[in-house]
Amino acid sequence: MRNFPCVILPGVAGQAVEYYAKIFNAKASVVKYGEMPNYPAGGADKDRVARAQLNKDKFVLALRDAPKFMDEKMLNGSDIMITVMFDTVEKAKKIFDALSVDCKMIAMPFDKQIFAKGFGILKDKYNVGWEIMGDMHDDQVIPKNF
């Protein structure tokens, strides 16, 4: 079994997938609602992203736009954080710095913590929460190569 996060956005998933693909140097695939079989011709959401996926090594992130009639219902109370662990502090810091450009908030600046040599928390420009970790200490529950 595998699992990975799917971030639901209010009509900006197309922009977000391009942004994250550059930051993570990941391959992206995008399908819009209007490209799906049985989608009503001329539907209100035809240009919104029905499914986008980023893949880089073992990292997978899915994104999609909520249909217009569901924007408020889908997004209220759905605040999550995506945790990404890197094997080096340098890799983690590079990603943290890239995500922090135009971010909404840095909740915890990237710095050494008791569980990792580098760790930071932020909400990016799309209001998605990120925990970025670099070089987990060997005695932690989460393995370094997770």
Secondary structure, 3 states (H helix, E strand, C coil): CCCCCEEEECCCHHHHHHHHHHHHCCEEEEEEHHHCCCCCCCCCCCCCEEEEEEEECCEEEEEEECCHHHHHHHHCCCCCEEEEEECCHHHHHHHHHHHHCCCCEEEEEEECCCCEEEEEEEECCCCCEEEEEEEECCCCCCCCCC
